[in-house]
Amino acid sequence: MPRPLRNYPSGTCLHLTQRGHNGCTVFHDDEERHGFLDLLKEHSVKANCDIHAYVLMGNHFHLLVSIREPNSQALLMKSIAQRTTLWRHARHGGSGSLWDKRYHSSQIDSEAYLLMCQRYIELNPVRAGMVMFPGGYRWSSYRGNAEGRPDDLLSPHDVYLGLGLDDEERRRRYRSLFEMPLAEKDLERIRFAIRGDCALRQTANR
């Protein structure tokens, strides 16, 4: 079955993810993680994309992004894939793409699910058993969003800003969202949406 065409208007919020080719490791050390975040910052500005959340795992990454031009996520993901592949070959040798041929995208079609998806992204290292709590992992946006640590990659979404009247209140309320784990049904909804490149919508009569 062919994948649906991606045609996202300006202002769309997207959950994006891409894995290493055949599941290969894409981040071997902190230098590569720092380099990736630097590239993400550079190319998100060039592509007119706002980054709300991210996590770097061993063989993949997740982003929560709002686009300010139609389909500008495509330029961002293409640029990142090309630059990181060139860097990888220069550092480790080899040929071919570092990444799977196609990134996955899921439109966040309801404000009700935006913060849920943001938590899903930042909780990845916890679900993987790498840390006990999200603040214990250096390579995600949690410390910026929840603890106020400087992270110039992040642009907070209006839904996040609506959590409080000032930064301290927003961060406190955001941290409180992590006191309960995501329900299994919500995890499956997010996974189904990102695997199928379909929208994460609020259903009627839920």
mmCIF file of the C-alpha atoms, coordinates in Angstrom:
data_MODEL
# 
_entry.id   MODEL 
# 
loop_
_atom_site.group_PDB 
_atom_site.id 
_atom_site.type_symbol 
_atom_site.label_atom_id 
_atom_site.label_alt_id 
_atom_site.label_comp_id 
_atom_site.label_asym_id 
_atom_site.label_entity_id 
_atom_site.label_seq_id 
_atom_site.pdbx_PDB_ins_code 
_atom_site.Cartn_x 
_atom_site.Cartn_y 
_atom_site.Cartn_z 
_atom_site.occupancy 
_atom_site.B_iso_or_equiv 
_atom_site.pdbx_formal_charge 
_atom_site.auth_seq_id 
_atom_site.auth_comp_id 
_atom_site.auth_asym_id 
_atom_site.auth_atom_id 
_atom_site.pdbx_PDB_model_num 
ATOM 1   C CA . MET A 1 1   ? 0.000   0.000  0.000  1.00 0.00 ? 1   MET A CA 1 
ATOM 2   C CA . PRO A 1 2   ? 1.561   3.347  -0.987 1.00 0.00 ? 2   PRO A CA 1 
ATOM 3   C CA . ARG A 1 3   ? 2.185   5.922  1.710  1.00 0.00 ? 3   ARG A CA 1 
ATOM 4   C CA . PRO A 1 4   ? -0.096  8.978  1.716  1.00 0.00 ? 4   PRO A CA 1 
ATOM 5   C CA . LEU A 1 5   ? 1.214   12.143 0.112  1.00 0.00 ? 5   LEU A CA 1 
ATOM 6   C CA . ARG A 1 6   ? 2.473   14.704 2.607  1.00 0.00 ? 6   ARG A CA 1 
ATOM 7   C CA . ASN A 1 7   ? 1.049   18.143 2.038  1.00 0.00 ? 7   ASN A CA 1 
ATOM 8   C CA . TYR A 1 8   ? 1.188   20.197 5.221  1.00 0.00 ? 8   TYR A CA 1 
ATOM 9   C CA . PRO A 1 9   ? 0.129   23.857 5.339  1.00 0.00 ? 9   PRO A CA 1 
ATOM 10  C CA . SER A 1 10  ? 1.975   26.585 7.195  1.00 0.00 ? 10  SER A CA 1 
ATOM 11  C CA . GLY A 1 11  ? 1.378   26.394 10.940 1.00 0.00 ? 11  GLY A CA 1 
ATOM 12  C CA . THR A 1 12  ? 1.115   22.597 11.062 1.00 0.00 ? 12  THR A CA 1 
ATOM 13  C CA . CYS A 1 13  ? 2.680   20.864 14.067 1.00 0.00 ? 13  CYS A CA 1 
ATOM 14  C CA . LEU A 1 14  ? 4.375   17.560 13.242 1.00 0.00 ? 14  LEU A CA 1 
ATOM 15  C CA . HIS A 1 15  ? 5.924   14.635 15.052 1.00 0.00 ? 15  HIS A CA 1 
ATOM 16  C CA . LEU A 1 16  ? 8.921   13.600 12.932 1.00 0.00 ? 16  LEU A CA 1 
ATOM 17  C CA . THR A 1 17  ? 11.220  10.627 13.303 1.00 0.00 ? 17  THR A CA 1 
ATOM 18  C CA . GLN A 1 18  ? 13.936  8.954  11.285 1.00 0.00 ? 18  GLN A CA 1 
ATOM 19  C CA . ARG A 1 19  ? 15.971  5.808  11.878 1.00 0.00 ? 19  ARG A CA 1 
ATOM 20  C CA . GLY A 1 20  ? 19.395  4.721  10.786 1.00 0.00 ? 20  GLY A CA 1 
ATOM 21  C CA . HIS A 1 21  ? 19.584  2.575  7.675  1.00 0.00 ? 21  HIS A CA 1 
ATOM 22  C CA . ASN A 1 22  ? 18.760  -1.039 8.619  1.00 0.00 ? 22  ASN A CA 1 
ATOM 23  C CA . GLY A 1 23  ? 18.617  0.064  12.244 1.00 0.00 ? 23  GLY A CA 1 
ATOM 24  C CA . CYS A 1 24  ? 22.299  1.027  12.380 1.00 0.00 ? 24  CYS A CA 1 
ATOM 25  C CA . THR A 1 25  ? 23.688  3.231  15.142 1.00 0.00 ? 25  THR A CA 1 
ATOM 26  C CA . VAL A 1 26  ? 23.715  6.881  14.071 1.00 0.00 ? 26  VAL A CA 1 
ATOM 27  C CA . PHE A 1 27  ? 25.056  8.562  17.235 1.00 0.00 ? 27  PHE A CA 1 
ATOM 28  C CA . HIS A 1 28  ? 28.279  6.957  18.445 1.00 0.00 ? 28  HIS A CA 1 
ATOM 29  C CA . ASP A 1 29  ? 29.481  9.572  20.913 1.00 0.00 ? 29  ASP A CA 1 
ATOM 30  C CA . ASP A 1 30  ? 28.827  13.022 22.359 1.00 0.00 ? 30  ASP A CA 1 
ATOM 31  C CA . GLU A 1 31  ? 30.712  14.744 19.547 1.00 0.00 ? 31  GLU A CA 1 
ATOM 32  C CA . GLU A 1 32  ? 28.249  13.333 17.036 1.00 0.00 ? 32  GLU A CA 1 
ATOM 33  C CA . ARG A 1 33  ? 25.277  14.256 19.220 1.00 0.00 ? 33  ARG A CA 1 
ATOM 34  C CA . HIS A 1 34  ? 26.522  17.820 19.661 1.00 0.00 ? 34  HIS A CA 1 
ATOM 35  C CA . GLY A 1 35  ? 27.184  18.028 15.925 1.00 0.00 ? 35  GLY A CA 1 
ATOM 36  C CA . PHE A 1 36  ? 23.696  16.823 15.090 1.00 0.00 ? 36  PHE A CA 1 
ATOM 37  C CA . LEU A 1 37  ? 22.073  19.394 17.385 1.00 0.00 ? 37  LEU A CA 1 
ATOM 38  C CA . ASP A 1 38  ? 24.193  22.140 15.832 1.00 0.00 ? 38  ASP A CA 1 
ATOM 39  C CA . LEU A 1 39  ? 23.047  21.063 12.358 1.00 0.00 ? 39  LEU A CA 1 
ATOM 40  C CA . LEU A 1 40  ? 19.450  20.853 13.535 1.00 0.00 ? 40  LEU A CA 1 
ATOM 41  C CA . LYS A 1 41  ? 19.633  24.406 14.855 1.00 0.00 ? 41  LYS A CA 1 
ATOM 42  C CA . GLU A 1 42  ? 21.191  25.725 11.637 1.00 0.00 ? 42  GLU A CA 1 
ATOM 43  C CA . HIS A 1 43  ? 18.803  24.001 9.254  1.00 0.00 ? 43  HIS A CA 1 
ATOM 44  C CA . SER A 1 44  ? 15.643  24.521 11.287 1.00 0.00 ? 44  SER A CA 1 
ATOM 45  C CA . VAL A 1 45  ? 16.247  28.264 10.938 1.00 0.00 ? 45  VAL A CA 1 
ATOM 46  C CA . LYS A 1 46  ? 16.934  27.948 7.202  1.00 0.00 ? 46  LYS A CA 1 
ATOM 47  C CA . ALA A 1 47  ? 13.812  25.813 6.695  1.00 0.00 ? 47  ALA A CA 1 
ATOM 48  C CA . ASN A 1 48  ? 11.548  28.043 8.820  1.00 0.00 ? 48  ASN A CA 1 
ATOM 49  C CA . CYS A 1 49  ? 10.769  25.281 11.285 1.00 0.00 ? 49  CYS A CA 1 
ATOM 50  C CA . ASP A 1 50  ? 10.294  25.744 15.034 1.00 0.00 ? 50  ASP A CA 1 
ATOM 51  C CA . ILE A 1 51  ? 11.562  22.917 17.252 1.00 0.00 ? 51  ILE A CA 1 
ATOM 52  C CA . HIS A 1 52  ? 9.406   22.316 20.352 1.00 0.00 ? 52  HIS A CA 1 
ATOM 53  C CA . ALA A 1 53  ? 10.872  19.007 21.524 1.00 0.00 ? 53  ALA A CA 1 
ATOM 54  C CA . TYR A 1 54  ? 13.526  16.472 20.523 1.00 0.00 ? 54  TYR A CA 1 
ATOM 55  C CA . VAL A 1 55  ? 15.328  13.350 21.649 1.00 0.00 ? 55  VAL A CA 1 
ATOM 56  C CA . LEU A 1 56  ? 18.397  11.634 20.227 1.00 0.00 ? 56  LEU A CA 1 
ATOM 57  C CA . MET A 1 57  ? 18.426  7.866  20.697 1.00 0.00 ? 57  MET A CA 1 
ATOM 58  C CA . GLY A 1 58  ? 21.128  5.454  19.564 1.00 0.00 ? 58  GLY A CA 1 
ATOM 59  C CA . ASN A 1 59  ? 19.734  4.621  16.133 1.00 0.00 ? 59  ASN A CA 1 
ATOM 60  C CA . HIS A 1 60  ? 17.007  7.235  15.611 1.00 0.00 ? 60  HIS A CA 1 
ATOM 61  C CA . PHE A 1 61  ? 15.686  10.616 16.667 1.00 0.00 ? 61  PHE A CA 1 
ATOM 62  C CA . HIS A 1 62  ? 12.320  12.267 17.284 1.00 0.00 ? 62  HIS A CA 1 
ATOM 63  C CA . LEU A 1 63  ? 11.304  15.901 16.742 1.00 0.00 ? 63  LEU A CA 1 
ATOM 64  C CA . LEU A 1 64  ? 8.193   17.938 17.481 1.00 0.00 ? 64  LEU A CA 1 
ATOM 65  C CA . VAL A 1 65  ? 8.170   20.727 14.895 1.00 0.00 ? 65  VAL A CA 1 
ATOM 66  C CA . SER A 1 66  ? 5.897   23.516 13.667 1.00 0.00 ? 66  SER A CA 1 
ATOM 67  C CA . ILE A 1 67  ? 6.401   24.614 10.085 1.00 0.00 ? 67  ILE A CA 1 
ATOM 68  C CA . ARG A 1 68  ? 6.118   28.263 9.052  1.00 0.00 ? 68  ARG A CA 1 
ATOM 69  C CA . GLU A 1 69  ? 5.993   27.503 5.320  1.00 0.00 ? 69  GLU A CA 1 
ATOM 70  C CA . PRO A 1 70  ? 4.055   24.720 3.548  1.00 0.00 ? 70  PRO A CA 1 
ATOM 71  C CA . ASN A 1 71  ? 5.946   21.411 3.747  1.00 0.00 ? 71  ASN A CA 1 
ATOM 72  C CA . SER A 1 72  ? 9.105   23.068 5.047  1.00 0.00 ? 72  SER A CA 1 
ATOM 73  C CA . GLN A 1 73  ? 9.771   19.992 7.199  1.00 0.00 ? 73  GLN A CA 1 
ATOM 74  C CA . ALA A 1 74  ? 10.831  18.250 3.981  1.00 0.00 ? 74  ALA A CA 1 
ATOM 75  C CA . LEU A 1 75  ? 13.678  20.720 3.477  1.00 0.00 ? 75  LEU A CA 1 
ATOM 76  C CA . LEU A 1 76  ? 14.729  20.345 7.100  1.00 0.00 ? 76  LEU A CA 1 
ATOM 77  C CA . MET A 1 77  ? 14.813  16.549 7.014  1.00 0.00 ? 77  MET A CA 1 
ATOM 78  C CA . LYS A 1 78  ? 16.542  16.424 3.619  1.00 0.00 ? 78  LYS A CA 1 
ATOM 79  C CA . SER A 1 79  ? 19.237  18.866 4.713  1.00 0.00 ? 79  SER A CA 1 
ATOM 80  C CA . ILE A 1 80  ? 19.857  17.018 7.979  1.00 0.00 ? 80  ILE A CA 1 
ATOM 81  C CA . ALA A 1 81  ? 20.069  13.651 6.197  1.00 0.00 ? 81  ALA A CA 1 
ATOM 82  C CA . GLN A 1 82  ? 22.532  14.920 3.600  1.00 0.00 ? 82  GLN A CA 1 
ATOM 83  C CA . ARG A 1 83  ? 24.819  16.760 6.005  1.00 0.00 ? 83  ARG A CA 1 
ATOM 84  C CA . THR A 1 84  ? 24.958  13.995 8.604  1.00 0.00 ? 84  THR A CA 1 
ATOM 85  C CA . THR A 1 85  ? 25.629  11.347 5.932  1.00 0.00 ? 85  THR A CA 1 
ATOM 86  C CA . LEU A 1 86  ? 28.546  13.352 4.546  1.00 0.00 ? 86  LEU A CA 1 
ATOM 87  C CA . TRP A 1 87  ? 29.903  13.885 8.042  1.00 0.00 ? 87  TRP A CA 1 
ATOM 88  C CA . ARG A 1 88  ? 29.538  10.187 8.866  1.00 0.00 ? 88  ARG A CA 1 
ATOM 89  C CA . HIS A 1 89  ? 31.466  9.102  5.758  1.00 0.00 ? 89  HIS A CA 1 
ATOM 90  C CA . ALA A 1 90  ? 34.219  11.623 6.439  1.00 0.00 ? 90  ALA A CA 1 
ATOM 91  C CA . ARG A 1 91  ? 34.566  10.368 9.999  1.00 0.00 ? 91  ARG A CA 1 
ATOM 92  C CA . HIS A 1 92  ? 33.989  6.626  9.671  1.00 0.00 ? 92  HIS A CA 1 
ATOM 93  C CA . GLY A 1 93  ? 34.302  5.894  5.950  1.00 0.00 ? 93  GLY A CA 1 
ATOM 94  C CA . GLY A 1 94  ? 31.781  3.888  3.973  1.00 0.00 ? 94  GLY A CA 1 
ATOM 95  C CA . SER A 1 95  ? 29.190  4.893  1.397  1.00 0.00 ? 95  SER A CA 1 
ATOM 96  C CA . GLY A 1 96  ? 25.445  5.097  0.957  1.00 0.00 ? 96  GLY A CA 1 
ATOM 97  C CA . SER A 1 97  ? 22.851  6.801  3.107  1.00 0.00 ? 97  SER A CA 1 
ATOM 98  C CA . LEU A 1 98  ? 23.139  6.886  6.875  1.00 0.00 ? 98  LEU A CA 1 
ATOM 99  C CA . TRP A 1 99  ? 19.334  6.961  7.187  1.00 0.00 ? 99  TRP A CA 1 
ATOM 100 C CA . ASP A 1 100 ? 16.321  4.995  6.048  1.00 0.00 ? 100 ASP A CA 1 
ATOM 101 C CA . LYS A 1 101 ? 15.051  6.329  2.733  1.00 0.00 ? 101 LYS A CA 1 
ATOM 102 C CA . ARG A 1 102 ? 11.967  8.015  4.155  1.00 0.00 ? 102 ARG A CA 1 
ATOM 103 C CA . TYR A 1 103 ? 11.381  9.835  7.414  1.00 0.00 ? 103 TYR A CA 1 
ATOM 104 C CA . HIS A 1 104 ? 8.054   9.379  9.197  1.00 0.00 ? 104 HIS A CA 1 
ATOM 105 C CA . SER A 1 105 ? 5.702   12.241 10.019 1.00 0.00 ? 105 SER A CA 1 
ATOM 106 C CA . SER A 1 106 ? 2.480   12.527 11.979 1.00 0.00 ? 106 SER A CA 1 
ATOM 107 C CA . GLN A 1 107 ? 0.380   15.671 12.019 1.00 0.00 ? 107 GLN A CA 1 
ATOM 108 C CA . ILE A 1 108 ? -0.684  16.734 15.504 1.00 0.00 ? 108 ILE A CA 1 
ATOM 109 C CA . ASP A 1 109 ? -4.242  17.619 14.609 1.00 0.00 ? 109 ASP A CA 1 
ATOM 110 C CA . SER A 1 110 ? -5.498  18.486 18.069 1.00 0.00 ? 110 SER A CA 1 
ATOM 111 C CA . GLU A 1 111 ? -4.108  20.690 20.834 1.00 0.00 ? 111 GLU A CA 1 
ATOM 112 C CA . ALA A 1 112 ? -5.242  17.967 23.223 1.00 0.00 ? 112 ALA A CA 1 
ATOM 113 C CA . TYR A 1 113 ? -2.485  15.726 21.891 1.00 0.00 ? 113 TYR A CA 1 
ATOM 114 C CA . LEU A 1 114 ? 0.372   18.184 21.463 1.00 0.00 ? 114 LEU A CA 1 
ATOM 115 C CA . LEU A 1 115 ? 1.712   18.004 25.011 1.00 0.00 ? 115 LEU A CA 1 
ATOM 116 C CA . MET A 1 116 ? 1.046   14.271 25.101 1.00 0.00 ? 116 MET A CA 1 
ATOM 117 C CA . CYS A 1 117 ? 3.259   13.836 22.044 1.00 0.00 ? 117 CYS A CA 1 
ATOM 118 C CA . GLN A 1 118 ? 5.884   16.144 23.532 1.00 0.00 ? 118 GLN A CA 1 
ATOM 119 C CA . ARG A 1 119 ? 5.956   13.980 26.675 1.00 0.00 ? 119 ARG A CA 1 
ATOM 120 C CA . TYR A 1 120 ? 6.146   10.836 24.530 1.00 0.00 ? 120 TYR A CA 1 
ATOM 121 C CA . ILE A 1 121 ? 9.270   12.198 22.848 1.00 0.00 ? 121 ILE A CA 1 
ATOM 122 C CA . GLU A 1 122 ? 11.014  13.255 26.052 1.00 0.00 ? 122 GLU A CA 1 
ATOM 123 C CA . LEU A 1 123 ? 10.127  9.983  27.833 1.00 0.00 ? 123 LEU A CA 1 
ATOM 124 C CA . ASN A 1 124 ? 11.808  7.813  25.178 1.00 0.00 ? 124 ASN A CA 1 
ATOM 125 C CA . PRO A 1 125 ? 15.000  7.274  27.231 1.00 0.00 ? 125 PRO A CA 1 
ATOM 126 C CA . VAL A 1 126 ? 12.906  6.263  30.260 1.00 0.00 ? 126 VAL A CA 1 
ATOM 127 C CA . ARG A 1 127 ? 10.889  3.714  28.292 1.00 0.00 ? 127 ARG A CA 1 
ATOM 128 C CA . ALA A 1 128 ? 14.159  2.381  26.845 1.00 0.00 ? 128 ALA A CA 1 
ATOM 129 C CA . GLY A 1 129 ? 15.531  1.840  30.371 1.00 0.00 ? 129 GLY A CA 1 
ATOM 130 C CA . MET A 1 130 ? 18.421  4.255  29.847 1.00 0.00 ? 130 MET A CA 1 
ATOM 131 C CA . VAL A 1 131 ? 17.497  6.545  32.765 1.00 0.00 ? 131 VAL A CA 1 
ATOM 132 C CA . MET A 1 132 ? 15.002  6.543  35.623 1.00 0.00 ? 132 MET A CA 1 
ATOM 133 C CA . PHE A 1 133 ? 13.546  9.974  34.889 1.00 0.00 ? 133 PHE A CA 1 
ATOM 134 C CA . PRO A 1 134 ? 13.682  12.199 31.779 1.00 0.00 ? 134 PRO A CA 1 
ATOM 135 C CA . GLY A 1 135 ? 15.858  14.864 33.389 1.00 0.00 ? 135 GLY A CA 1 
ATOM 136 C CA . GLY A 1 136 ? 18.611  12.278 33.727 1.00 0.00 ? 136 GLY A CA 1 
ATOM 137 C CA . TYR A 1 137 ? 19.119  12.169 29.963 1.00 0.00 ? 137 TYR A CA 1 
ATOM 138 C CA . ARG A 1 138 ? 21.237  14.899 28.389 1.00 0.00 ? 138 ARG A CA 1 
ATOM 139 C CA . TRP A 1 139 ? 20.128  14.505 24.776 1.00 0.00 ? 139 TRP A CA 1 
ATOM 140 C CA . SER A 1 140 ? 16.513  15.588 24.897 1.00 0.00 ? 140 SER A CA 1 
ATOM 141 C CA . SER A 1 141 ? 14.541  18.785 25.290 1.00 0.00 ? 141 SER A CA 1 
ATOM 142 C CA . TYR A 1 142 ? 13.225  17.877 28.755 1.00 0.00 ? 142 TYR A CA 1 
ATOM 143 C CA . ARG A 1 143 ? 15.810  19.880 30.662 1.00 0.00 ? 143 ARG A CA 1 
ATOM 144 C CA . GLY A 1 144 ? 14.960  22.966 28.628 1.00 0.00 ? 144 GLY A CA 1 
ATOM 145 C CA . ASN A 1 145 ? 11.185  22.577 28.755 1.00 0.00 ? 145 ASN A CA 1 
ATOM 146 C CA . ALA A 1 146 ? 10.833  21.314 32.327 1.00 0.00 ? 146 ALA A CA 1 
ATOM 147 C CA . GLU A 1 147 ? 13.846  22.700 34.169 1.00 0.00 ? 147 GLU A CA 1 
ATOM 148 C CA . GLY A 1 148 ? 14.608  25.931 32.323 1.00 0.00 ? 148 GLY A CA 1 
ATOM 149 C CA . ARG A 1 149 ? 18.146  25.024 31.296 1.00 0.00 ? 149 ARG A CA 1 
ATOM 150 C CA . PRO A 1 150 ? 19.327  27.146 28.348 1.00 0.00 ? 150 PRO A CA 1 
ATOM 151 C CA . ASP A 1 151 ? 18.582  25.463 25.022 1.00 0.00 ? 151 ASP A CA 1 
ATOM 152 C CA . ASP A 1 152 ? 18.568  27.836 22.068 1.00 0.00 ? 152 ASP A CA 1 
ATOM 153 C CA . LEU A 1 153 ? 17.282  25.079 19.803 1.00 0.00 ? 153 LEU A CA 1 
ATOM 154 C CA . LEU A 1 154 ? 13.824  25.241 21.397 1.00 0.00 ? 154 LEU A CA 1 
ATOM 155 C CA . SER A 1 155 ? 10.876  27.452 20.429 1.00 0.00 ? 155 SER A CA 1 
ATOM 156 C CA . PRO A 1 156 ? 7.979   26.826 22.839 1.00 0.00 ? 156 PRO A CA 1 
ATOM 157 C CA . HIS A 1 157 ? 4.594   26.122 21.275 1.00 0.00 ? 157 HIS A CA 1 
ATOM 158 C CA . ASP A 1 158 ? 1.596   28.280 22.230 1.00 0.00 ? 158 ASP A CA 1 
ATOM 159 C CA . VAL A 1 159 ? 0.020   25.284 23.966 1.00 0.00 ? 159 VAL A CA 1 
ATOM 160 C CA . TYR A 1 160 ? 3.087   24.982 26.206 1.00 0.00 ? 160 TYR A CA 1 
ATOM 161 C CA . LEU A 1 161 ? 3.082   28.737 26.839 1.00 0.00 ? 161 LEU A CA 1 
ATOM 162 C CA . GLY A 1 162 ? -0.553  28.445 27.912 1.00 0.00 ? 162 GLY A CA 1 
ATOM 163 C CA . LEU A 1 163 ? 0.418   26.279 30.873 1.00 0.00 ? 163 LEU A CA 1 
ATOM 164 C CA . GLY A 1 164 ? 1.179   29.342 32.998 1.00 0.00 ? 164 GLY A CA 1 
ATOM 165 C CA . LEU A 1 165 ? 1.533   33.088 33.225 1.00 0.00 ? 165 LEU A CA 1 
ATOM 166 C CA . ASP A 1 166 ? 5.312   32.988 33.657 1.00 0.00 ? 166 ASP A CA 1 
ATOM 167 C CA . ASP A 1 167 ? 8.221   30.629 33.004 1.00 0.00 ? 167 ASP A CA 1 
ATOM 168 C CA . GLU A 1 168 ? 8.328   29.241 36.534 1.00 0.00 ? 168 GLU A CA 1 
ATOM 169 C CA . GLU A 1 169 ? 4.633   28.353 36.540 1.00 0.00 ? 169 GLU A CA 1 
ATOM 170 C CA . ARG A 1 170 ? 4.827   26.810 33.068 1.00 0.00 ? 170 ARG A CA 1 
ATOM 171 C CA . ARG A 1 171 ? 7.759   24.626 33.997 1.00 0.00 ? 171 ARG A CA 1 
ATOM 172 C CA . ARG A 1 172 ? 6.122   23.521 37.250 1.00 0.00 ? 172 ARG A CA 1 
ATOM 173 C CA . ARG A 1 173 ? 2.910   22.547 35.492 1.00 0.00 ? 173 ARG A CA 1 
ATOM 174 C CA . TYR A 1 174 ? 4.825   20.866 32.696 1.00 0.00 ? 174 TYR A CA 1 
ATOM 175 C CA . ARG A 1 175 ? 6.817   18.767 35.193 1.00 0.00 ? 175 ARG A CA 1 
ATOM 176 C CA . SER A 1 176 ? 3.565   17.741 36.855 1.00 0.00 ? 176 SER A CA 1 
ATOM 177 C CA . LEU A 1 177 ? 2.454   16.137 33.581 1.00 0.00 ? 177 LEU A CA 1 
ATOM 178 C CA . PHE A 1 178 ? 5.279   13.593 34.011 1.00 0.00 ? 178 PHE A CA 1 
ATOM 179 C CA . GLU A 1 179 ? 4.091   12.434 37.429 1.00 0.00 ? 179 GLU A CA 1 
ATOM 180 C CA . MET A 1 180 ? 1.846   9.852  35.757 1.00 0.00 ? 180 MET A CA 1 
ATOM 181 C CA . PRO A 1 181 ? 3.048   7.607  32.916 1.00 0.00 ? 181 PRO A CA 1 
ATOM 182 C CA . LEU A 1 182 ? 1.382   7.837  29.528 1.00 0.00 ? 182 LEU A CA 1 
ATOM 183 C CA . ALA A 1 183 ? -1.495  5.406  29.201 1.00 0.00 ? 183 ALA A CA 1 
ATOM 184 C CA . GLU A 1 184 ? -0.808  2.392  27.016 1.00 0.00 ? 184 GLU A CA 1 
ATOM 185 C CA . LYS A 1 185 ? -3.672  3.353  24.700 1.00 0.00 ? 185 LYS A CA 1 
ATOM 186 C CA . ASP A 1 186 ? -2.085  6.776  24.170 1.00 0.00 ? 186 ASP A CA 1 
ATOM 187 C CA . LEU A 1 187 ? 1.310   5.227  23.465 1.00 0.00 ? 187 LEU A CA 1 
ATOM 188 C CA . GLU A 1 188 ? -0.299  3.004  20.844 1.00 0.00 ? 188 GLU A CA 1 
ATOM 189 C CA . ARG A 1 189 ? -2.147  5.945  19.254 1.00 0.00 ? 189 ARG A CA 1 
ATOM 190 C CA . ILE A 1 190 ? 1.106   7.880  18.873 1.00 0.00 ? 190 ILE A CA 1 
ATOM 191 C CA . ARG A 1 191 ? 3.006   4.864  17.551 1.00 0.00 ? 191 ARG A CA 1 
ATOM 192 C CA . PHE A 1 192 ? 0.262   3.990  15.078 1.00 0.00 ? 192 PHE A CA 1 
ATOM 193 C CA . ALA A 1 193 ? 0.128   7.580  13.805 1.00 0.00 ? 193 ALA A CA 1 
ATOM 194 C CA . ILE A 1 194 ? 3.885   7.938  13.303 1.00 0.00 ? 194 ILE A CA 1 
ATOM 195 C CA . ARG A 1 195 ? 4.295   4.496  11.710 1.00 0.00 ? 195 ARG A CA 1 
ATOM 196 C CA . GLY A 1 196 ? 1.422   5.175  9.330  1.00 0.00 ? 196 GLY A CA 1 
ATOM 197 C CA . ASP A 1 197 ? 2.300   8.812  8.553  1.00 0.00 ? 197 ASP A CA 1 
ATOM 198 C CA . CYS A 1 198 ? -1.195  9.836  9.599  1.00 0.00 ? 198 CYS A CA 1 
ATOM 199 C CA . ALA A 1 199 ? -2.678  12.535 11.816 1.00 0.00 ? 199 ALA A CA 1 
ATOM 200 C CA . LEU A 1 200 ? -2.971  12.209 15.589 1.00 0.00 ? 200 LEU A CA 1 
ATOM 201 C CA . ARG A 1 201 ? -6.525  13.450 16.091 1.00 0.00 ? 201 ARG A CA 1 
ATOM 202 C CA . GLN A 1 202 ? -8.865  13.839 19.001 1.00 0.00 ? 202 GLN A CA 1 
ATOM 203 C CA . THR A 1 203 ? -11.718 11.440 18.395 1.00 0.00 ? 203 THR A CA 1 
ATOM 204 C CA . ALA A 1 204 ? -15.346 12.246 19.005 1.00 0.00 ? 204 ALA A CA 1 
ATOM 205 C CA . ASN A 1 205 ? -17.122 11.002 22.152 1.00 0.00 ? 205 ASN A CA 1 
ATOM 206 C CA . ARG A 1 206 ? -13.901 9.999  23.773 1.00 0.00 ? 206 ARG A CA 1 
# 
